[in-house]
Amino acid sequence: MPRIYGIVLDETEYWNEGIVQRAGKIFGVYFYNPKEVYHCCELTPSYELYFMGSFSQEYPEDELEQETLYDDIIVGDMNTELIKYFHCKDINKIPLIKRGSVKEGRFFYASYNKKDLEFEDILEDYRCNPVY
């Protein structure tokens, strides 16, 4: 039965300084199937990571400022590549974390039966019910 993993990556360095000052660290959440590897013009295998969205480490106390920061993050997410490839050895070195943790790491998300559910269905489920 295929297993889906999520990975949380610190992507603060790629964000606008004004947003980072309000948000603290900004993390990107990606999903991948460790059973599927790709060889992108090289012998080293890579995982195909699907971008699920970003979240910030800190949120302002003021509701209006929270909404503004949330909107800024959503706009920033529109400029993020939907699929990225990372070498398997680099991903496998990242420690496992508890799902919902606000730190960099990998987490187990779900198992699915291919007869009933496709990988895209798992992605859609997360997008409708995000953990972060």
Secondary structure, 3 states (H helix, E strand, C coil): CCEEEEEEEECHHHCCHHHHHHHCCEEEEEEECCCCCECCCCCCCEEEEEEEEEEECCCCCCHHHHHHHHHHHHHHHCCCCCEEEEEHHHHHHCCECCCCCCCCEEEEEEECCCCCCCHHHHHHHHHHCCCC
